[in-house]
Amino acid sequence: MIKVVVCGASGRMGQTIGRMVHEAPDMELVGGINLKPSTFFGAEIVEAKDAEALIQRTKADVLIDFTVASAVVGNVKLAARNNCALIVGTTGISPEQRKEMDAAIIGHVPAVISSNFSIGVNIFWQLVRESAKLLKEYDIEVIEGHHRNKLDAPSGTAKTILQILDEEAGTREKMYGREGMTQRKNEIGVHVIRGGDIVGDHKVMYSKNFETIELSHRAYDRSVFASGALVAARWVVGKKPAIYGMSDVLGLKK
């Protein structure tokens, strides 16, 4: 049995992940970490100050973190010094925070870090990569939408899309929305929507005279991210200490 601890256990993603781990026949939910102590699905939730004792007491195999940038670095360091593998889906991480995370992980524990754990999104990224190679001469726009409470914009998924486009179609200026008299140049337009309970919408649009090609992915439930996180958790246990992506988990081309 793979023993799992979930960070942000009382949040929406934490609850979804906790439920799916609890229901998985090959996994055991041994605890959660949150701002206040509580329980979920028969497991205890402890405050951050008691998290290390929880991991040591339960001998957790994997810590799953879908929290916020201000918390993730401490959670990563906690897991790494206790030889606990990591699944990190938190976004909005600064370059400085990422450096701290990398230093804690490399050479110590295996970790899968991704801005999106949906299997569909990872295949979508692959399609964006292949299409960008073929459509370098087209105008490109990126549109993403999320629920009204999402803090980081553009989303981590959209930033990954932009990185892929830069790698395959050449680096271009990013235009974040448009207003007034703005003549289009060799740029990528980036448009962010926040409203209601949108789980996650992403679209890449390639346009040229007389035609437009669109690639899109829409998530209807957070369980698609949790499901992918569980696939990654099963894969990462026993791997060599290093930082991996979902492309490694799924065996996709890079």
N, C-alpha and C positions, 0 to 999 in steps of 0.2 A: 504493500500500500504506500502511495506517495502522500506524505504528510504536508499539508498546506496551511500557511498562515496568510491572511488577507489584510492588507492595509486599507484604511478608509472603510472599515467593515460596515459602518452604519449608513454609508452613502448609497446612492442608487446603483453604481457599478459594483461596489463592495457587496451589497445585498444580492445582486444578480450572480456574481462570481461565487459567493458563499453558498448560495442555493445549488448551483450547478456542481460545485465540488462535493457538497453533501450528498447529492444524488448520484455521483459517479461511482461505479462499483470498484474502481481501482484507486480511489483517492480517499483520504481522510481529512476532514476539516478540523484542525486541532486548535484553531484560535483566530482572533482578529485583533486589529489595533485601531483605535479611534480616539477622539478627544475625551470621551466619557466611557467608563466601564459599563458593560451590558452583556447580553448574550445574543447569538444568532445561530439557528439551526442546531441547537444542542451544544454549541461551543462557546467558550468565554471570549468576551471582547475586553481588552485591557487598555489602559492609557499608555501613551508613548513612553512614559518613565518606567513602565513595567514590561515593555516589549522585549527587552533582552532576556529577562528571566523567563518569559513565555517561550521564546525560541529555544532556549537552553533546556527548559523543562520538558518540552514536547519533542525535542530533537527533530524540528521541522526540516523537511527536505527542500521546500520551495517557499519563497515569500513573493506574493503577487502584489504589485503596487500600481494602482490607478488612482492617485490622489492629486496633490497639487505640487507645484515646483518648490514651494517653501518647505515641504515635508520630505520630498523624495530623497534628497541627498542623505539625510540622517537615517532613513530607512535602508538605503543601499549600504551605507557603512555598517549599520547594525547587522545586516544579513551577512556581509562579506567577512566580518571578523568572527562570525559564528559558523563559517563554512556552509552557509545556506544559499542554494541557487536562487536566482532572481528572474522574475518576469516583470518588466517595467513598461507600462503603457501610459505613464504620465506625460503630458505635453506642456509647452510653455517654459521649458527648461532653458536657462541662459547658457551661453558658452562656458562661463566660469563654473556654473553648477555641473555641467556635463564633464568638465575636466576633473572635478572632485570625484564624480561618480566613476569615471574611467580609472582613476588612480586606485580607488578602493577595490574595483572588480578585477582588473587585469592581473593575472598571475595568482589570483586567490580563489575565485569562484566562477562558474559559468553563468552567463546572464543573457537573456533575450530581451533586447530593447527595440521597441518599434513605436512609431507614432500612430499605428493602427493595427490591431490584431485580427481584424476581419479577414478571413481567407479570401473572400470576394474582392476586398480592396487590394490585397496583395497581388491578385491576378490582374486587377484593374491597373495597378502601377506597371505591371509587365506590359500590358497593352499600350499604355501611354508611352513607355520606353520605345517599343517597336514602331508605333505610329509616328513619334517625334523624329525618328531617323528618316522616315519617308516623306515627312511633311515640313521640312525645314523652311521652305519658301512661303509657308502659309502664315497668316496672322493668327496669333494664339491668345485665347482668353481662358482664365480659370475662374470658376464660380463655386463657392462653397456655402453651405447653410447649416446652422446648428441651433439648438434650443437657446432660449433667451438668457439662461444662466451661465453659458460658457464664457470664460474670461479671456482666453487667448485668441487673438485674431491676427492673421489668418490661422486656421486650424493647423495642427501638426501634420495632418494628412495633406492639406493643401501645400504646406511648405515642402513636404516630400515630393509632391507633384512638381513643384517649381524647380527643385533640385534635379529631378530626372530630366525635365525639359532643358535646363541649362547644360546638362551633360550630353544630351543627344542632339539638340537643335541649336546649340550655341548660346552663350550667356547674353541675355537681353535685359534692358532696364525694366523694372517692375513698376507699373502704374496702378496704384491702389485707389480704384474708383476714379471717376472723371467728373469734372464740373466746369462749366463755362466754355470758352472757346479753346478746344484742345484738338489739335491736328494729330492724327495717329502717326507714330514713328515706328521704328523697329523695337517694339516693346511687348511685354506680356501684361495684359490687363488682369487685375486680381480684384474680385468682387466678393464681399462678405455679407452674408445674410444672418441675422439673429432674430429668432422669434418663436414663441410658443414652445412646443415640445419636440421640435425637429431633431431627430436622432443623429442624422449625419447625411448630407447630400454633397456630392462632389462631381463637377463636370469640367471637362476640357473640350474647348471648341476650336477647331482649326477652320479658318475661313480664307477663301480666295474668290476672285471674281466668278460668279455664277454657281458657286457651290460651298457648302459647309459640311464638315464632318464633326460629329459629336461623340465623345465617349463619356459615360456617366456611371456612377454607382450611387445607390440609395439604400441606406440602412433603415429598416422599419422597427427594429428592436435592439436594445443593448445586448441581448443575448448573443448576437453575432460576434461581438468583441470578446465577451466572456468565453464563448466556445473556442475561439482561436487562442485565447490565453491558456485554456486547459490543454489544447493540443501542444502548445509551446512548453507548458510545464511538464508534460509527459516526456517530451523530447529532450529537455535540457538536463534532466537528472542524470548524473554520471558522465556528462560531457567534460572535455578538457576546459580548465579555467580560461575564459575568453569572453569577448562580447560578440554575440550573434544577432542576426536579424531574422525576420519571418521568412525571408527568402532562403535562408539556411534550413529552417524548420520544414519548409514546404518543398525544398529541392528545386527552387526556381532559378533561372539564369540571372546572373548579375550584370 
